[in-house]
Every structure is written in C-alpha cells, then in structure tokens.
Amino acid sequence: PTGSGKTLMAKTLAEIAGVPLAIYDATCLTQAGYIGEDVESILYKLYQEANYDVELTQRGIVYIDEIDKISKSGSAGAARDVSGEGVQQALLKIIEGTISNVPKKGGSKTMRTDFVQIDTSNILFICGGAFQGLEKIISARTTKASIGFGANVVAQRDDGSRETETNDTFALAEPADLVAYGLIPEFVGRFAQVLPTSRLTVDELVNVLTEPKNAIIKQYRTIFKTYGVDFQITPKSLKRIASLAHEKETGARGLKVILKNILNDTLFIIPERPDVKTVLVHEKAALGEEQPYLISDGAEEPECSESEQWSQEEYEEKAAGL
C-alpha cells in the first residue's frame, strides 16, 4: 500500500550495507529510441551516487519505484506500448546481469559519447509500487464462493469486492497475480522474492508523527521556536490526525498534509502576534472544526477534555522525546 515505508526500507538497507543507492521512478522510462529516458539512465544515476567509482557502482542497490505504473496495456490493437511492456523488456537484461555501456556524462548515446562499462550481475534490484487493485485479483483467486444449502457465503463490501483484510490479502500474492496485473512473466521471474508491506496502523502512524529524528511534530516545534513560541499537541489530537490518515489510506505521507491544513493559518498569524507564547492543537482543531489555541503570556491555558490532558509521566516522556 502507499505510504507504508517501501522507499525508506531501501534507504535503510543501503545505509546498513554501506553501498550506494539509486532511487528511480519507473514512470520516466521509455523503450530505447523513444522520447523519455532509457533504462541505462538508471545505471548512470547509480554511477553518480557512487561518486563515479565503477567498482562501488557494481555493488550498489537500485530501487525502481512506481513499477506498477508500467504494467502493459491490455487494449487489443493499441499502438506500441513503449512506456509499459517495452520498458519491462528493456529492464530484463540489466536485472538478470549484463555488461552495460553507460555514457560517462549521462544523456543519450551517440557515436562520439565516451562510455564506461558496468557489470550489473552483483547489483541488487528492488522494485516497488502501490499496486492498487491487486487485492481484487488475489481475492478472486483465493476466495471461493459457492451456492446451495450449507454453502460458504462470502461477505461483500459496498464496492462489490470480497471482504478480506487488505494486509492479509497482499500476503497471499504470487507471481501469477502480478502477471494478471500487467507485468510480463519474464520480468516477474527475474525476482526471487515477492514481499508485501503492511498498511500502517493508527498507533504506528502516531509513532511516525512523534518518534523519528525528523518527525513532523519536531519539525513544527522547530519552526515555532524561531518565533519564540512553544508548540504543543494533545495525545488525543495525535490519535485523531493518525486516524484521518488511516481512513484516507494515504499512509505516512498523508500526515504532513493533514497537519499543514491544521496549522497553515496559524503559521501566518504567529509573526504578527508577538504576545503569543504557546500554540496548542486540541481535538477540535485536529478535526478541522476550530483553530488551534493561541496562548498569550500570562493568560490561563484553555481547558481540554480529560481524555486530551497529558498525565505527568506522558508529558515528561513526550517532552523529552520532542
């Protein structure tokens, strides 16, 4: 699913292994000879990330994102599919392992271009994507409904899909499902593992908001600190923001958009209000019903509901973490 940390996992793996990582968007690629970028541009980016060291490049990691967007077109009699099936076919050789001629200075190949030879045999290729709609293909294969007395009746959702948890459904994915989705068998066969990522839970999204080094809450605290203002958010507000992102199925990247909508007006007001010392995001502000509280110096702090208040232990723990 989208926003579940696929790209972050690739970055973390490269950092642990101490090798260069090239992240590339598959939607930019086209078959050789057409307008767009050739598959060799992926290797050139890895070559750049390795600081133009060929040996290091040949031990690097390539993460190709949005791979589901280059699934082949299913319409019969359509024009040549140069950005779908054509790209998959072009990727076959470098993924399997070959010695590829990559322009030293990037760009398209010409007779006068200087090339560097890169052996892709030991480069780790990882492909990822959201694969919207794949769960329906898996459900159609795995869920068998029958008719008659004593039959196993499968519950239906409003949209007609069979009622199964998305995380559990993706865990049952097989190469045949990816072929049915639009990836060619030769391409799917080049990858030894097909692994699903789970959709983040509400509690995990709350952790994303508060715990990482560059957590969004910490970023906003730093922004408000430049104006001499303390930024606080109640525990229930954190839960509400995480629940909204979970309901919209936007994952971790949806958190930033929700917080931006909550604090956008406040960020413009604060520079004109030097008397404000604290900004407090409460539950109604998290729901978009009210603006966050602006607390002036010497003013009493607005009362929040009991479920929104910090316990002393929670306050000390969160304050230390933020």
HELIX and SHEET records of a PDB file:
HELIX    1   1 LYS A    6  ALA A   17  1                                  12    
HELIX    2   2 ALA A   26  CYS A   28  5                                   3    
HELIX    3   3 GLU A   40  GLU A   49  1                                  10    
HELIX    4   4 VAL A   54  THR A   57  1                                   4    
HELIX    5   5 ILE A   67  ILE A   70  5                                   4    
HELIX    6   6 GLU A   85  GLU A   96  1                                  12    
HELIX    7   7 LEU A  134  THR A  142  1                                   9    
HELIX    8   8 THR A  166  ALA A  171  1                                   6    
HELIX    9   9 PRO A  175  TYR A  181  1                                   7    
HELIX   10  10 PRO A  185  VAL A  188  1                                   4    
HELIX   11  11 VAL A  202  THR A  210  1                                   9    
HELIX   12  12 ILE A  216  LYS A  225  1                                  10    
HELIX   13  13 PRO A  235  LYS A  248  1                                  14    
HELIX   14  14 ARG A  253  ILE A  269  1                                  17    
HELIX   15  15 ILE A  270  GLU A  272  5                                   3    
HELIX   16  16 GLU A  283  ALA A  286  1                                   4    
HELIX   17  17 GLU A  306  GLU A  308  5                                   3    
HELIX   18  18 GLN A  312  GLY A  321  1                                  10    
SHEET    1   A 3 LEU A  21  ASP A  25  0                                        
SHEET    2   A 3 ILE A  61  ASP A  65  1                                        
SHEET    3   A 3 LEU A 124  CYS A 127  1                                        
SHEET    1   B 2 ILE A  99  PRO A 103  0                                        
SHEET    2   B 2 PHE A 115  ASP A 119 -1                                        
SHEET    1   C 3 ASP A 230  ILE A 233  0                                        
SHEET    2   C 3 VAL A 276  VAL A 281  1                                        
SHEET    3   C 3 TYR A 293  SER A 296 -1                                        
END                                                                             
